[in-house]
Amino acid sequence: MKTHYRNLAKKITQCRSATQEELISQLIPIITGWCNYYASACSKEAFEELDHKLFGKLFRGWGKFRHPKKSGKWIARKYWHIQKHKNWTFGNDKLVLPKHSNTKITRHTKVKGESSPYDGNWTYGRKRKGEYPGISKKVTITIKKQKGKCAECGLHFHPDDLIEIHHKNGNHRDNRLENLAAVHLHCHDQIHGGKGNLSTQFSTHDKGRFGEEPDEG
């Protein structure tokens, strides 16, 4: 799995100046070939982890390279779209990048992935709680409460993820811990679109990210 991701990352770096369609055309055979071969050896969770890592690489290694002055949210919403009954997808009306997690598993074998920096122990590179520049204390506490997992999709957060705070009752002034949920940016948009498990009639959010915090642009 690590070798596969390195191959994808290398191709993305090589295609930094390529258009979105050109990049997708280069990645499709790598993804489909690998998924078909390992459909009986990898778990659904492993495929989902690959999709999240690939999102980060596409965002940082391709999107930010092409638009260095644009915000993270601008880039995400320009190149990722929510398709009907599906999560966020990299692509446009002409061509869409296939997801590892859409692969039909023929024989489920649990694969133990690398531990998340936001796991229950809340350690990363020997740093302790509160030593994460670029991420607010409120987001830090909420992530720790959720044992490092997104409240919407249930997957572990990683340092490159765009993380936002969802207010469950829709009142952004109500910052009680029980009213807050840390979620991925793309998961948050699904919630606001009425397609998420945490969807509410009224909602707002507080932005936060490990590393660079996205702003409006």
URSULDA-V970485 format. One record per backbone hydrogen bond with DSSP energy under -1.0 kcal/mol. CO is the residue of the C=O (numbers start at 0). NH is the residue of the N-H. If there is no record, write none. Layout:
((CO | NH) (CO | NH))
This chain:
((0 | 4) (1 | 5) (2 | 6) (3 | 7) (4 | 8) (5 | 9) (6 | 10) (7 | 11) (8 | 12) (9 | 13) (10 | 14) (12 | 15) (14 | 17) (18 | 22) (19 | 23) (20 | 24) (21 | 25) (22 | 26) (23 | 27) (26 | 30) (27 | 31) (28 | 32) (29 | 33) (30 | 34) (31 | 35) (32 | 36) (33 | 37) (37 | 40) (37 | 41) (38 | 105) (42 | 46) (43 | 47) (44 | 48) (45 | 49) (46 | 50) (47 | 51) (48 | 52) (49 | 53) (50 | 54) (51 | 55) (52 | 56) (53 | 57) (54 | 58) (55 | 59) (56 | 60) (57 | 61) (57 | 62) (58 | 63) (61 | 65) (62 | 66) (66 | 69) (70 | 74) (71 | 75) (72 | 76) (73 | 77) (74 | 78) (75 | 79) (78 | 90) (80 | 88) (82 | 85) (88 | 80) (89 | 96) (94 | 91) (98 | 101) (99 | 102) (115 | 118) (118 | 121) (123 | 126) (127 | 130) (131 | 134) (132 | 210) (133 | 208) (135 | 139) (136 | 140) (137 | 141) (138 | 142) (139 | 143) (140 | 144) (141 | 145) (142 | 147) (143 | 146) (145 | 148) (147 | 156) (149 | 153) (154 | 149) (157 | 160) (161 | 184) (162 | 207) (163 | 182) (164 | 205) (165 | 180) (166 | 169) (170 | 173) (172 | 174) (175 | 178) (176 | 179) (178 | 167) (180 | 165) (181 | 150) (182 | 163) (183 | 187) (184 | 188) (185 | 189) (186 | 190) (187 | 191) (188 | 192) (189 | 194) (190 | 193) (195 | 198) (203 | 166) (205 | 164) (207 | 162))
